[in-house]
Amino acid sequence: MTHLEPATYLAHLRAQSERFAAVLESCPPDARVPSCPDWDAADLLWHLTGVQRFWHHIVSHRPAGPDDYVEAERPASYDDLLALFRATHEQLASALAGADPAEPAWTWARDDQSVGFTYRRQAQEALIHRLDAELTAGDVTPLPPDLAADGVDEALDVIFGGLPDWGSFDPLPLYVEYRISDTGDSVWAQLGTFSGTAPDGTVRSGEPDQHVVPAPGRAADLVVAGTAERLDGWLWHRYDATGISFEGDPEVRERMSAVLGQAID
């Protein structure tokens, strides 16, 4: 499916980050985050502060990598942490607004070494953690359909479908179509296995894997359908499968579940 325009990603990044901060501002610092059980509200706030600070460094020092990046010291008070998040977010948003998305920049994605990666990834990061904040506060509001639909594609293609240069993907003739009911989009994934030897010497062989592919011109073996919000939240393990339908081969669903059940932050 077609990506959103960079200006749209930037607008979403600003809006989702503002909602994230506003929700956490009224949350007790020690409120538990149900979607990330090891974290409380202060930990969630610190996490996104660190993420946005890191990517501000990457964009503002492009095309250099993160070798000279230095972690910030975590503020002692919750008010100072909120203030640091807001300042950090503004630095990231301003850096992106002043950069051409096509410019070379370091990323962890093998196939996209551009500023555009950060536009998209950070809009999606802010969206999911805004949902975490709302789940923590018990005040969940709808996700923007256009960004959530793009998030379905990004989750399947980048988060679950990334292929390191030391590994290989062996496809199987099994296809899953993810139908996004409220936007009319579909994302297709082909199931298969991953093998390779990691840089630390760990050998991985025949692990469940999948990659996003163009529509194959035939019926899917499994159709997974739901709204953009439900599918995106489900792929990120923030929502259960309520409101999502599964039609097709039960064995293909089991293979799909083995891929999507892997931990993501």
Stockholm file with secondary structure:
# STOCKHOLM 1.0

chainA/1-265         MTHLEPATYLAHLRAQSERFAAVLESCPPDARVPSCPDWDAADLLWHLTGVQRFWHHIVSHRPAGPDDYVEAERPASYDDLLALFRATHEQLASALAGADPAEPAWTWARDDQSVGFTYRRQAQEALIHRLDAELTAGDVTPLPPDLAADGVDEALDVIFGGLPDWGSFDPLPLYVEYRISDTGDSVWAQLGTFSGTAPDGTVRSGEPDQHVVPAPGRAADLVVAGTAERLDGWLWHRYDATGISFEGDPEVRERMSAVLGQAID
#=GR chainA/1-265 SS CCCCCHHHHHHHHHHHHHHHHHHHHTSCTTCBCTTSTTCBHHHHHHHHHHHHHHHHHHHHTTTSCSTTCCCCCCCSSHHHHHHHHHHHHHHHHHHHHTSCTTSBCCCSCTTCCBHHHHHHHHHHHHHHHHHHHHHHHTCCCCCCHHHHHHHHHHIIIIITTCCCTTEEEEEEEEEEEEEETTTTEEEEEEEEEEEEECTTSCEEEEEEEEEEECCCSSCCSEEEEECHHHHHHHHTTSSCSTTCEEEECHHHHHHHHHHHTSCCC
#=GC SS_cons         CCCCCHHHHHHHHHHHHHHHHHHHHTSCTTCBCTTSTTCBHHHHHHHHHHHHHHHHHHHHTTTSCSTTCCCCCCCSSHHHHHHHHHHHHHHHHHHHHTSCTTSBCCCSCTTCCBHHHHHHHHHHHHHHHHHHHHHHHTCCCCCCHHHHHHHHHHIIIIITTCCCTTEEEEEEEEEEEEEETTTTEEEEEEEEEEEEECTTSCEEEEEEEEEEECCCSSCCSEEEEECHHHHHHHHTTSSCSTTCEEEECHHHHHHHHHHHTSCCC
//
